[in-house]
């Protein structure tokens, strides 16, 4: 089973239980102030016009066209959404997300990014890819689905 971990910038990325598991690939993106403290990183992504880090995947070698073809159009506005599409192209069976934060701070761009990542999560689920979201990160990705007791509404 191919299992990919995607780490965001939140400190909750350290709660990822897979750092010692050689069977998983750990991916991270862009520049993190604490990147040196992450126990293991297998692939790095910086898809900005001017990358902040020396990454395995940049705008010069990332398969944008394959990702666009996968979802039948240019439906991406954030690196994490592209990473999710790239994971699908790698025929993964499971994707875990830790350290992902999209606050409702009124910033329209952040809201577009949140919706883009959520769309890609559902796209992955529709392809029978198991999605695991770190316990501390669910509230940032799906705040409306968590009631005050912390239980999903559909349970």
N, C-alpha and C positions, 0 to 999 in steps of 0.2 A: 504494500500500500504506500503510495507516495503521499507524503504529508508535508505541507508548507506552512511555516509560521511567518506572519507579517507583523513586524514591530513598528508601532508608531512612536510618537515622541513623549507620551505620558510616562511617568514613573511606574505606572502599572505594568509596563513591559517587563519589569523585573520579576513579576509574579508568574511569568511564563515558566511552566514546569519542564520544558523540553530542552534546555540548554545542554544537558549531558547526553541526550538521545542522539546517537549518530545516524539514526534512520530518518531524521527529519532535516529539512533545509530551512535555515533561518534567513529571512530577507529583511532588509531595512531600507529606509529611503532618506534622501536629502541629508542635511547636516543636523546632527543632534549635538547639543552642548556636552552631553555625557556619553557620546558614542564609544569612547575608549573603555567605558565601564561595562559595556555589554559583553557577557562572557564569550559569546561566539556569534559571528556573522558569516554566512556562506555567500550571500549575494547582496550587492548594494545597487540602488537605483537612484539616479538624479536626472530627471527628465526635463529640467528647466532649460531655458535658452542658454544661460551661463551657469553650468553646474558649479555647486559650492564644494563638492568633494570629487575625488577621483573614484568613479563608480564603475561597477561591472557593466551597467547599462546606463547609457546617456541618450540624449536625443539623436546622437549619431549612429547608434547601433541597436536601438530598441525596435522591435517589430511592430511599429504603429499600424501599418497596413493590415497585418494579420489580425490585430485586435479589432480594428474597424470592421474587417470582414466578418469576424466572429459574431459581432452584435449588429451587423447589417447597417453600419453607419458610424459617423464620428460622434460618439456619445460619451465623451470623457472630458472631465475638467479637473481631474486631480490624479496625482501619481498613484495613490492607493487603488483607485478604480482600474487604472492601467495594470497595476500589479495583479489584481484579481483576475483580469482577463488573461494576462500572461500565464498565471497559474492554471487556468482552464486549458490553455494551449499546451501546457506541459502534462496534461492528462492526470492531474492530481485527483486523489480520492478524498482528501481532507485539507481544509485551510483553517488555521487558527489565527485569530487577531488579538493582539495585546498592545496596550498603550495607544489606543486610538481615541482622539478627542475631537468632537465637533460641537462646540457650544452654541446655544441659541443666544448669541450676543447681538443679534440684529444685523450682522454683516451679511449682505446678500450673497457674496461670493462663498463664505463659509457654509451657508445654507445650501447652495448649489452643490458644493463638494459633499456635504452630508448626504443629500439625496442621490448623488451619483454613486457614492460608495454603497448606500443601501440598495440601489437598483442592481448593482453588480453582485451584492450578496444574494439577492433573490434570483438573479440570473444563474449563479453557481448552484443554488439549491435546486433550481429547475433542471439542472444537469446532474442531479443526484450526487453532488459534492457535499460532503459533510462540512458544516461550518461550526466552528467553536469560537465564541467570543469571550474573552477574559471577563470574569465576574465583575471587576471594577470598571469595565468598559461598556457593558451593555447599556447603562443609563445614558451614555453619550451617543450611542448609535440608535437606540430605540427607546427614548424616554417615555413615549406615550403608551408603551406596552407593559410598563412596570407599574404595579399599584403600590400603595404605601407600604405594604407588608413585604414587598420584594418578589411577589409571585407573578408569573406571567398571567395575563387575563384569560388566556385560553386553557388554563389548567383547572 
